[in-house]
Amino acid sequence: MTDSQEYDVVVLGAGSGGYATALRAAQLGMKVALIEGDKLGGTCLHRGCIPTKALLHAAEVADEMRESKSIGILGTFEGVDMGALNKYKDGVVNQMHKGLTGLIASRKIEVINGYGRLVSQDTVEVNGQRVKGKNVVLATGSYSKTIGQTITNRVITSEQALKMDWVPNSVIVLGGGVIGCEFASVWNSLGANVTIIEGLPNLVPNEDKEVSKMLERQFRRRKITFKTNTMFDRVEEDDSGVHVFTQDGKQYDADVLLIAIGRGAATANLGFEEQGIKIDRGFVITNERLHTGVGNIYAVGDIVPGVQLAHRGYLQGEFVAEEIAGLNPKVINEDLIPKVTFSNPEIASVGLSQEKAEAKFGKENVETAMFNLAGNGKSQMLGAQGFVKIVREKDGPIVGFHAIGARMGEQVGEGMLMTAWEAMPEDFEGLVHAHPTQNEAVGEAILALAGKPMHN
């Protein structure tokens, strides 16, 4: 065992939350060690956000090729070269990884490659070396849940799906949340027959109900089959493919089963509980300042209960670095973290859904306004169907923003600002949204909420 080295901050895990902590801590003048057993960037960069969105862009191009004749552009969709598609996807990932590696090196952060384990309240052991920190930040990320199923060539999670070198003829997706709907969208665009099995009453059940219903209508139009209120029982596999049985006695057959039922916190066998850190269903329990209640140990990212999003990890990492530096940062409001599902159509939201607002304020104390993208010129050019919906407390501030339609993820920034700043519809008086843009739909919804709709 080598002698321990001491740092101001030791970060265990270099995914979104971990590397954000390290970058901000180094920026504030602290000596930082960043421990990672795999590659810098974690799940988001290598097995999540970036590669999946590259595939979704390819799927969008495939859809546009099929539809090009309708706008006078002659062309045909002849199929998918998965080798070339994977080369494109991996190229995007590699370029992002190269940039991140250079950024971390430029901040003089010491990267220690290896799988670390917490062995005391201020020490992580990695590769037989003890790394000591005045502060320790746990950022060990998450893994794909498998509900006890053995992963094979045909029963897979999103990680295996990203490595596939073939497009299946048929796919069953177990789980109608963000991951399931995104992969269902990709495979449908690339030519597969897709069936989603979801135990809850709606797809994307954490979204506003009107958004969920619109997604379901558009998935039906795309011939994506889905079975809600349907519970998985078992899967059998043979040379012909997979056979999925549900608890209502029905059988569904396909080439591949994608298990997309969420992600678990990667905290097992890392020494956390031995140091007195409270763990609940794998997640690290912290206070609102992300402190574990043990020593100077903090936690960020997917191991902290809440939405498992890379940008939430970034925000938490910055917060913890500033907390350690004594800057007393503002406590993070989890309701103000924007969410985007990059399916076709895209879904964007921030703040309270209509249902949650009514539960909080009372049904009679909530107002909503909606603008249909059918009235938006740029959306018509794109063939986008959907709407922008804004939720406010009656005679009070905006508390929620929801949108569905092609490229609506790009509009969530304004939604986040109006919600975070508790804007009143009247606050937008004298402001105008550029024409012709999809952003105008946001302005139209605000006008409607203020009682003076223009194109509604």
C-alpha positions as CSV (number, residue, x, y, z in Angstrom):
1,M,0.0,0.0,0.0
2,T,1.5,3.3,-1.1
3,D,1.4,6.4,1.2
4,S,-1.7,8.5,0.8
5,Q,-1.6,11.7,-1.2
6,E,-3.7,14.6,0.1
7,Y,-6.0,17.0,-1.9
8,D,-8.5,19.6,-1.1
9,V,-11.2,17.7,-3.0
10,V,-11.2,14.0,-4.0
11,V,-14.0,13.2,-6.5
12,L,-15.0,9.6,-7.0
13,G,-16.4,9.3,-10.5
14,A,-15.8,11.4,-13.6
15,G,-19.2,11.5,-15.2
16,S,-21.2,14.7,-15.6
17,G,-21.6,15.4,-11.8
18,G,-18.0,14.4,-11.0
19,Y,-16.1,16.2,-13.6
20,A,-18.3,19.4,-13.1
21,T,-17.3,19.3,-9.4
22,A,-13.6,18.9,-10.3
23,L,-13.6,21.7,-12.9
24,R,-15.3,24.2,-10.7
25,A,-13.2,23.3,-7.6
26,A,-10.0,23.7,-9.7
27,Q,-11.3,27.0,-11.0
28,L,-11.7,28.1,-7.4
29,G,-8.1,27.3,-6.7
30,M,-8.4,23.9,-5.0
31,K,-6.1,20.9,-5.5
32,V,-8.3,18.2,-7.0
33,A,-8.0,14.5,-7.7
34,L,-10.6,12.9,-10.1
35,I,-10.8,9.1,-9.8
36,E,-12.4,7.2,-12.7
37,G,-12.3,3.5,-13.6
38,D,-13.6,3.9,-17.1
39,K,-13.4,7.0,-19.4
40,L,-13.8,10.7,-18.5
41,G,-17.4,11.7,-19.2
42,G,-19.2,8.7,-17.8
43,T,-22.5,7.4,-18.9
44,C,-23.7,10.6,-20.6
45,L,-20.8,10.9,-22.9
46,H,-20.1,7.3,-23.7
47,R,-23.3,5.3,-23.1
48,G,-26.1,7.8,-22.8
49,C,-26.9,11.4,-23.9
50,I,-24.4,11.9,-26.7
51,P,-24.5,8.6,-28.6
52,T,-28.2,8.2,-28.3
53,K,-28.8,11.8,-29.6
54,A,-26.4,11.1,-32.5
55,L,-28.6,8.1,-33.4
56,L,-31.7,10.2,-33.0
57,H,-30.3,12.7,-35.5
58,A,-29.6,9.9,-38.0
59,A,-33.2,8.8,-37.5
60,E,-34.4,12.3,-38.2
61,V,-32.5,12.4,-41.4
62,A,-34.0,9.0,-42.4
63,D,-37.5,10.4,-41.8
64,E,-36.7,13.5,-43.9
65,M,-35.5,11.4,-46.8
66,R,-38.8,9.5,-46.8
67,E,-40.8,12.7,-46.7
68,S,-38.7,14.7,-49.1
69,K,-40.9,14.0,-52.1
70,S,-43.8,15.8,-50.4
71,I,-41.8,19.1,-50.7
72,G,-40.5,18.5,-54.2
73,I,-37.1,17.1,-53.3
74,L,-36.7,13.8,-55.2
75,G,-34.9,11.0,-53.3
76,T,-35.4,7.6,-51.7
77,F,-34.6,6.0,-48.4
78,E,-32.6,2.9,-49.4
79,G,-31.7,1.6,-45.9
80,V,-29.1,1.9,-43.2
81,D,-25.4,1.3,-43.2
82,M,-24.9,0.6,-39.5
83,G,-21.1,0.5,-39.9
84,A,-21.1,4.0,-41.2
85,L,-23.8,5.2,-38.7
86,N,-21.8,3.8,-35.8
87,K,-18.6,5.4,-37.1
88,Y,-20.5,8.8,-37.2
89,K,-21.8,8.2,-33.7
90,D,-18.5,7.2,-32.2
91,G,-16.8,10.1,-34.0
92,V,-19.0,12.6,-32.1
93,V,-18.3,10.8,-28.8
94,N,-14.6,10.7,-29.4
95,Q,-14.4,14.4,-30.3
96,M,-16.3,15.3,-27.2
97,H,-14.1,13.1,-25.1
98,K,-11.0,14.6,-26.5
99,G,-12.3,18.1,-25.7
100,L,-13.2,17.1,-22.1
101,T,-9.8,15.4,-21.5
102,G,-8.0,18.6,-22.7
103,L,-10.2,20.8,-20.5
104,I,-9.5,18.8,-17.4
105,A,-5.8,18.7,-18.1
106,S,-5.8,22.5,-18.6
107,R,-7.2,23.0,-15.1
108,K,-4.3,20.9,-13.5
109,I,-6.7,18.3,-12.2
110,E,-5.0,15.0,-11.4
111,V,-6.9,12.1,-13.0
112,I,-6.3,8.8,-11.4
113,N,-7.5,5.8,-13.5
114,G,-8.9,3.0,-11.5
115,Y,-12.0,1.9,-9.5
116,G,-12.0,3.6,-6.2
117,R,-13.5,2.5,-2.9
118,L,-14.2,4.7,0.2
119,V,-12.1,3.3,3.1
120,S,-12.5,6.1,5.6
121,Q,-14.3,9.4,5.8
122,D,-11.5,11.2,4.0
123,T,-9.8,8.5,2.0
124,V,-10.4,6.6,-1.2
125,E,-8.4,3.6,-2.1
126,V,-7.6,3.0,-5.8
127,N,-5.0,0.7,-7.4
128,G,-3.5,0.0,-4.0
129,Q,-3.0,3.7,-3.4
130,R,-4.7,5.8,-0.7
131,V,-6.0,9.2,-1.9
132,K,-6.9,11.5,0.9
133,G,-9.1,14.6,0.6
134,K,-10.1,17.3,3.0
135,N,-13.4,16.9,1.2
136,V,-14.7,13.8,-0.7
137,V,-17.4,14.0,-3.4
138,L,-19.2,10.8,-4.4
139,A,-20.3,10.7,-8.1
140,T,-20.3,7.1,-9.0
141,G,-23.3,7.3,-11.4
142,S,-25.8,4.8,-12.5
143,Y,-26.4,1.5,-14.4
144,S,-29.2,0.1,-16.5
145,K,-31.7,-1.9,-14.5
146,T,-32.4,-5.4,-15.9
147,I,-35.2,-6.7,-13.5
148,G,-33.1,-9.9,-13.0
149,Q,-32.9,-10.7,-16.7
150,T,-29.7,-12.1,-18.2
151,I,-28.3,-9.8,-20.9
152,T,-27.8,-11.6,-24.2
153,N,-27.6,-10.7,-27.9
154,R,-31.4,-10.5,-28.0
155,V,-32.3,-9.3,-24.4
156,I,-30.5,-6.0,-24.1
157,T,-30.3,-2.6,-22.3
158,S,-29.5,0.7,-23.9
159,E,-25.8,0.1,-23.5
160,Q,-26.0,-3.0,-25.8
161,A,-28.4,-1.2,-28.2
162,L,-25.8,1.5,-28.8
163,K,-23.3,-1.1,-30.0
164,M,-25.6,-3.0,-32.4
165,D,-24.3,-3.4,-35.9
166,W,-27.7,-4.4,-37.4
167,V,-31.3,-3.0,-37.5
168,P,-33.7,-5.5,-36.1
169,N,-36.9,-6.2,-38.1
170,S,-38.9,-6.1,-34.9
171,V,-38.3,-4.8,-31.3
172,I,-40.2,-5.0,-28.0
173,V,-39.3,-2.1,-25.7
174,L,-40.0,-2.8,-22.0
175,G,-40.7,0.7,-20.5
176,G,-42.4,3.7,-22.0
177,G,-40.3,6.4,-20.2
178,V,-37.6,8.6,-21.8
179,I,-35.1,5.9,-22.7
180,G,-37.8,3.6,-24.1
181,C,-39.5,6.2,-26.2
182,E,-36.2,7.5,-27.6
183,F,-35.1,4.1,-28.7
184,A,-38.6,3.2,-30.0
185,S,-38.4,6.4,-32.1
186,V,-34.9,5.6,-33.5
187,W,-35.8,2.0,-34.4
188,N,-39.1,3.0,-36.0
189,S,-37.3,5.6,-38.2
190,L,-34.7,3.0,-39.2
191,G,-37.3,0.6,-40.4
192,A,-38.1,-1.7,-37.4
193,N,-41.6,-2.6,-36.1
194,V,-41.7,-1.5,-32.5
195,T,-44.0,-2.4,-29.6
196,I,-43.7,-0.7,-26.3
197,I,-44.9,-2.4,-23.1
198,E,-45.6,0.1,-20.2
199,G,-47.0,-0.8,-16.8
200,L,-48.4,2.7,-16.1
201,P,-51.5,4.3,-17.8
202,N,-49.5,6.6,-20.1
203,L,-46.2,6.8,-22.0
204,V,-43.7,9.3,-20.5
205,P,-45.8,9.2,-17.3
206,N,-43.8,11.9,-15.6
207,E,-44.9,14.5,-18.2
208,D,-48.1,16.6,-18.3
209,K,-51.0,14.4,-19.3
210,E,-51.8,16.4,-22.4
211,V,-48.2,16.0,-23.5
212,S,-48.4,12.2,-22.9
213,K,-51.6,11.9,-24.9
214,M,-50.2,13.9,-27.8
215,L,-47.1,11.6,-27.9
216,E,-49.3,8.6,-28.0
217,R,-51.4,10.0,-30.9
218,Q,-48.2,10.7,-32.9
219,F,-46.7,7.3,-32.1
220,R,-49.9,5.7,-33.4
221,R,-49.6,7.8,-36.6
222,R,-46.0,6.5,-36.9
223,K,-47.3,2.9,-36.4
224,I,-45.4,2.5,-33.1
225,T,-47.5,0.1,-31.1
226,F,-47.7,0.5,-27.4
227,K,-49.5,-1.4,-24.6
228,T,-50.1,0.7,-21.4
229,N,-51.4,-0.7,-18.1
230,T,-49.5,-3.9,-19.1
231,M,-47.2,-5.7,-16.7
232,F,-44.2,-7.8,-17.8
233,D,-44.2,-11.4,-16.7
234,R,-41.2,-13.1,-18.4
235,V,-39.2,-13.4,-21.6
236,E,-38.2,-16.6,-23.4
237,E,-35.5,-16.7,-26.1
238,D,-34.8,-19.1,-28.9
239,D,-33.2,-19.0,-32.4
240,S,-36.2,-17.2,-33.8
241,G,-36.0,-14.3,-31.4
242,V,-37.6,-13.3,-28.1
243,H,-41.1,-14.1,-26.8
244,V,-42.3,-11.7,-24.1
245,F,-45.2,-12.7,-21.9
246,T,-47.3,-10.2,-20.0
247,Q,-49.3,-10.7,-16.8
248,D,-52.6,-10.5,-18.8
249,G,-51.6,-13.8,-20.5
250,K,-50.6,-12.2,-23.9
251,Q,-47.5,-13.0,-25.9
252,Y,-45.4,-10.6,-28.0
253,D,-42.7,-11.8,-30.4
254,A,-39.7,-9.9,-31.8
255,D,-36.1,-10.1,-32.8
256,V,-34.9,-8.1,-29.7
257,L,-36.2,-7.1,-26.3
258,L,-34.9,-3.8,-25.0
259,I,-35.2,-3.4,-21.2
260,A,-35.7,0.3,-20.5
261,I,-37.2,0.4,-17.1
262,G,-34.9,3.1,-15.6
263,R,-31.4,3.3,-14.0
264,G,-30.2,2.3,-10.6
265,A,-27.6,4.1,-8.5
266,A,-24.1,2.6,-8.7
267,T,-23.2,2.5,-5.0
268,A,-22.9,-1.2,-4.1
269,N,-19.6,-2.5,-2.6
270,L,-17.9,0.9,-2.6
271,G,-17.6,1.3,1.1
272,F,-20.2,4.0,1.5
273,E,-22.4,2.3,4.1
274,E,-19.4,1.2,6.1
275,Q,-18.5,4.8,6.7
276,G,-22.0,5.6,8.0
277,I,-23.5,7.0,4.8
278,K,-27.3,6.4,4.6
279,I,-28.3,4.5,1.5
280,D,-32.0,4.0,0.4
281,R,-32.7,1.6,-2.5
282,G,-29.1,2.2,-3.6
283,F,-29.3,6.0,-3.6
284,V,-27.2,8.2,-1.3
285,I,-29.3,10.3,1.0
286,T,-28.2,13.9,1.4
287,N,-29.5,17.1,2.8
288,E,-30.5,20.0,0.6
289,R,-26.9,21.1,0.4
290,L,-25.9,17.6,-0.9
291,H,-24.0,16.7,2.3
292,T,-24.3,13.1,3.4
293,G,-24.1,13.9,7.1
294,V,-20.8,12.1,7.4
295,G,-17.5,14.0,7.7
296,N,-16.9,16.2,4.7
297,I,-18.5,13.8,2.3
298,Y,-20.9,15.1,-0.4
299,A,-22.8,13.3,-3.2
300,V,-23.9,14.5,-6.7
301,G,-25.5,13.2,-9.9
302,D,-27.4,10.0,-10.5
303,I,-26.7,8.5,-7.0
304,V,-28.8,11.3,-5.4
305,P,-32.5,10.7,-5.5
306,G,-34.2,12.8,-8.2
307,V,-34.3,13.1,-12.0
308,Q,-31.2,11.4,-13.5
309,L,-30.1,14.0,-16.0
310,A,-26.6,15.1,-16.9
311,H,-27.3,18.8,-16.5
312,R,-28.6,18.2,-13.0
313,G,-25.3,16.5,-12.3
314,Y,-23.4,19.6,-13.7
315,L,-25.5,21.9,-11.5
316,Q,-25.0,19.8,-8.4
317,G,-21.2,19.5,-9.1
318,E,-20.9,23.3,-9.4
319,F,-22.9,23.7,-6.2
320,V,-20.8,21.3,-4.2
321,A,-17.6,22.9,-5.3
322,E,-18.8,26.3,-4.3
323,E,-20.2,24.9,-1.0
324,I,-16.7,23.5,-0.2
325,A,-15.2,26.9,-1.1
326,G,-17.5,28.6,1.4
327,L,-19.4,30.6,-1.2
328,N,-22.8,29.6,0.2
329,P,-24.5,28.9,-3.1
330,K,-28.2,29.0,-3.5
331,V,-30.0,25.7,-2.8
332,I,-31.0,23.9,-6.0
333,N,-34.7,23.8,-6.8
334,E,-35.3,20.4,-8.4
335,D,-38.6,21.6,-10.0
336,L,-36.6,24.0,-12.1
337,I,-34.4,21.4,-13.8
338,P,-35.5,21.2,-17.5
339,K,-36.2,17.9,-19.1
340,V,-36.2,16.9,-22.8
341,T,-37.2,13.6,-24.4
342,F,-35.6,13.5,-27.8
343,S,-38.1,11.3,-29.5
344,N,-40.0,12.2,-32.6
345,P,-41.9,14.3,-31.5
346,E,-39.6,15.9,-29.0
347,I,-40.9,16.8,-25.5
348,A,-39.6,19.6,-23.3
349,S,-40.8,20.6,-19.9
350,V,-39.8,22.5,-16.7
351,G,-41.6,23.2,-13.5
352,L,-45.0,21.9,-12.5
353,S,-47.4,20.0,-14.8
354,Q,-51.0,21.0,-14.7
355,E,-51.8,18.0,-12.5
356,K,-49.0,18.9,-10.0
357,A,-49.9,22.5,-9.9
358,E,-53.6,21.7,-9.2
359,A,-52.5,19.4,-6.4
360,K,-50.3,22.2,-4.9
361,F,-52.6,25.2,-5.4
362,G,-56.0,23.7,-5.9
363,K,-57.7,23.1,-9.2
364,E,-59.6,26.4,-9.1
365,N,-56.3,28.3,-8.5
366,V,-54.5,27.2,-11.7
367,E,-54.7,28.7,-15.2
368,T,-53.3,27.2,-18.4
369,A,-52.9,28.4,-21.9
370,M,-51.9,26.4,-25.0
371,F,-50.8,27.3,-28.5
372,N,-51.0,24.7,-31.2
373,L,-48.0,24.5,-33.6
374,A,-50.5,24.4,-36.5
375,G,-50.6,28.2,-36.2
376,N,-46.8,28.5,-36.3
377,G,-45.2,29.1,-39.7
378,K,-41.8,27.5,-39.1
379,S,-43.5,24.5,-37.5
380,Q,-45.6,24.1,-40.7
381,M,-42.4,24.2,-42.8
382,L,-41.0,21.4,-40.6
383,G,-44.2,19.4,-40.6
384,A,-44.2,19.7,-36.8
385,Q,-47.3,18.8,-34.9
386,G,-47.8,19.6,-31.2
387,F,-48.2,22.6,-28.9
388,V,-46.7,24.8,-26.2
389,K,-48.5,24.9,-22.9
390,I,-47.9,27.2,-20.0
391,V,-49.2,26.8,-16.4
392,R,-49.6,29.6,-13.9
393,E,-51.0,30.1,-10.5
394,K,-54.2,32.0,-10.9
395,D,-53.4,35.7,-11.0
396,G,-49.9,34.7,-10.1
397,P,-46.6,33.6,-11.6
398,I,-45.8,31.0,-14.3
399,V,-45.0,27.7,-12.6
400,G,-44.7,25.3,-15.5
401,F,-43.7,25.1,-19.2
402,H,-44.5,22.1,-21.5
403,A,-44.0,21.6,-25.2
404,I,-44.2,18.8,-27.7
405,G,-43.3,18.8,-31.3
406,A,-40.3,18.7,-33.7
407,R,-37.3,20.5,-32.2
408,M,-39.2,21.7,-29.1
409,G,-36.2,20.8,-26.9
410,E,-34.6,24.0,-28.2
411,Q,-37.4,26.1,-26.6
412,V,-37.1,24.9,-23.0
413,G,-34.5,27.5,-22.2
414,E,-37.0,30.3,-22.2
415,G,-39.4,28.1,-20.3
416,M,-36.8,27.5,-17.6
417,L,-36.2,31.3,-17.3
418,M,-39.9,32.3,-17.1
419,T,-40.5,29.5,-14.5
420,A,-37.4,30.1,-12.4
421,W,-37.9,33.9,-12.4
422,E,-41.6,33.5,-11.4
423,A,-42.5,35.7,-14.3
424,M,-46.0,37.0,-14.8
425,P,-47.5,37.0,-18.3
426,E,-47.6,40.8,-18.1
427,D,-43.8,40.8,-17.7
428,F,-43.5,40.0,-21.4
429,E,-45.4,43.1,-22.5
430,G,-43.3,45.0,-25.1
431,L,-41.2,41.9,-25.9
432,V,-41.5,40.1,-29.2
433,H,-40.4,36.8,-30.5
434,A,-38.6,36.7,-33.9
435,H,-40.7,35.7,-37.0
436,P,-40.8,33.2,-38.5
437,T,-39.4,30.9,-35.7
438,Q,-40.8,28.1,-33.6
439,N,-40.0,30.4,-30.6
440,E,-43.0,32.4,-31.6
441,A,-45.2,29.6,-30.3
442,V,-43.8,30.3,-26.8
443,G,-44.8,34.0,-27.2
444,E,-48.2,33.1,-28.5
445,A,-48.9,30.9,-25.4
446,I,-47.8,33.7,-23.2
447,L,-50.1,36.2,-25.0
448,A,-53.0,33.7,-24.5
449,L,-52.2,33.4,-20.8
450,A,-52.3,37.2,-20.5
451,G,-55.7,37.2,-22.1
452,K,-54.8,38.7,-25.4
453,P,-54.2,35.9,-27.9
454,M,-53.2,36.9,-31.4
455,H,-53.1,33.8,-33.6
456,N,-55.1,31.4,-31.3
